[in-house]
Amino acid sequence: MSNVPGPEKTQYWNGARLERFYPVSAIVNHMALNITIISYEDRLEFGIVGCRRTLPSMQRLLQYLDDALLELETDLGMSPPHKRQSKRAKQALSE
């Protein structure tokens, strides 16, 4: 897992506002999972890459991460936007 501090101010590319930064990493020998986090403005963006042979249900991991972040926001008194779970996410959790 790594956390890459990103810019705190809005960035532009050829005059277009950059709305998001998405970190992407690679899996190398003897590594099953890589989680990279980058901050941009007032947000954190997550990039998750995993070996399918070692971690066959990455969707389940994403749901656990989403649940943990929701719990943290609730504990901190923040009101996160309500998101409906996709059919794909529900199906992955039922496997």
C-alpha positions as CSV (number, residue, x, y, z in Angstrom):
1,M,0.0,0.0,0.0
2,S,1.3,3.5,-0.8
3,N,-0.1,7.0,-0.4
4,V,1.1,9.5,-2.9
5,P,0.4,13.1,-1.8
6,G,-1.1,15.0,-4.7
7,P,-1.8,18.6,-5.5
8,E,-4.0,20.5,-3.1
9,K,-5.0,23.1,-5.7
10,T,-7.0,22.5,-8.9
11,Q,-4.8,21.4,-11.8
12,Y,-5.4,22.2,-15.5
13,W,-4.2,20.4,-18.7
14,N,-4.2,22.6,-21.8
15,G,-6.9,24.7,-20.2
16,A,-9.1,21.8,-19.2
17,R,-9.7,21.3,-15.5
18,L,-8.5,18.0,-14.2
19,E,-11.4,16.6,-12.1
20,R,-9.8,13.4,-10.9
21,F,-6.5,11.6,-10.5
22,Y,-6.6,7.8,-10.6
23,P,-3.5,6.0,-9.4
24,V,-2.5,2.9,-11.2
25,S,0.2,0.5,-10.2
26,A,1.5,-2.9,-11.3
27,I,1.7,-6.3,-9.8
28,V,5.2,-7.8,-9.8
29,N,6.6,-11.2,-8.9
30,H,5.5,-12.5,-5.5
31,M,2.9,-9.7,-5.0
32,A,-0.8,-10.4,-4.8
33,L,-2.2,-7.0,-4.2
34,N,-1.3,-3.3,-4.6
35,I,-3.3,-0.5,-3.2
36,T,-2.3,3.0,-4.2
37,I,-3.9,6.2,-2.8
38,I,-3.5,9.7,-4.1
39,S,-4.9,12.9,-2.7
40,Y,-6.2,15.6,-5.0
41,E,-7.9,18.8,-3.7
42,D,-10.1,17.5,-0.9
43,R,-10.5,13.9,-2.0
44,L,-8.7,10.6,-1.9
45,E,-8.6,8.3,-5.0
46,F,-7.9,4.6,-4.7
47,G,-6.2,2.4,-7.3
48,I,-6.4,-1.3,-6.6
49,V,-4.7,-4.0,-8.6
50,G,-4.7,-7.7,-7.7
51,C,-3.6,-11.1,-9.0
52,R,-6.7,-13.0,-10.0
53,R,-5.2,-16.4,-9.1
54,T,-4.4,-15.2,-5.5
55,L,-7.4,-12.9,-5.0
56,P,-10.2,-14.3,-7.2
57,S,-12.9,-11.8,-5.9
58,M,-11.5,-8.3,-6.1
59,Q,-15.1,-7.1,-6.2
60,R,-15.6,-8.4,-2.7
61,L,-12.5,-6.5,-1.5
62,L,-13.9,-3.3,-3.1
63,Q,-17.1,-3.7,-1.2
64,Y,-15.3,-4.2,2.1
65,L,-13.3,-1.0,1.4
66,D,-16.5,0.9,0.5
67,D,-18.1,-0.4,3.8
68,A,-15.1,0.6,5.9
69,L,-15.0,4.1,4.4
70,L,-18.7,4.5,5.0
71,E,-18.2,3.4,8.6
72,L,-15.3,5.9,9.0
73,E,-17.4,8.8,7.5
74,T,-20.3,7.9,9.8
75,D,-18.0,7.8,12.9
76,L,-16.5,11.2,11.9
77,G,-20.0,12.7,11.6
78,M,-19.7,13.2,7.8
79,S,-22.6,12.5,5.5
80,P,-21.4,10.6,2.5
81,P,-23.5,10.6,-0.7
82,H,-25.8,7.6,-0.8
83,K,-24.7,5.1,-3.5
84,R,-26.8,2.2,-4.7
85,Q,-25.0,-1.1,-5.1
86,S,-24.7,-2.2,-8.7
87,K,-26.1,-5.6,-9.8
88,R,-22.5,-6.7,-10.5
89,A,-21.4,-5.8,-6.9
90,K,-24.4,-7.6,-5.4
91,Q,-23.7,-10.7,-7.5
92,A,-20.0,-10.8,-6.6
93,L,-20.9,-10.6,-2.9
94,S,-23.3,-13.5,-3.2
95,E,-20.7,-15.8,-4.7
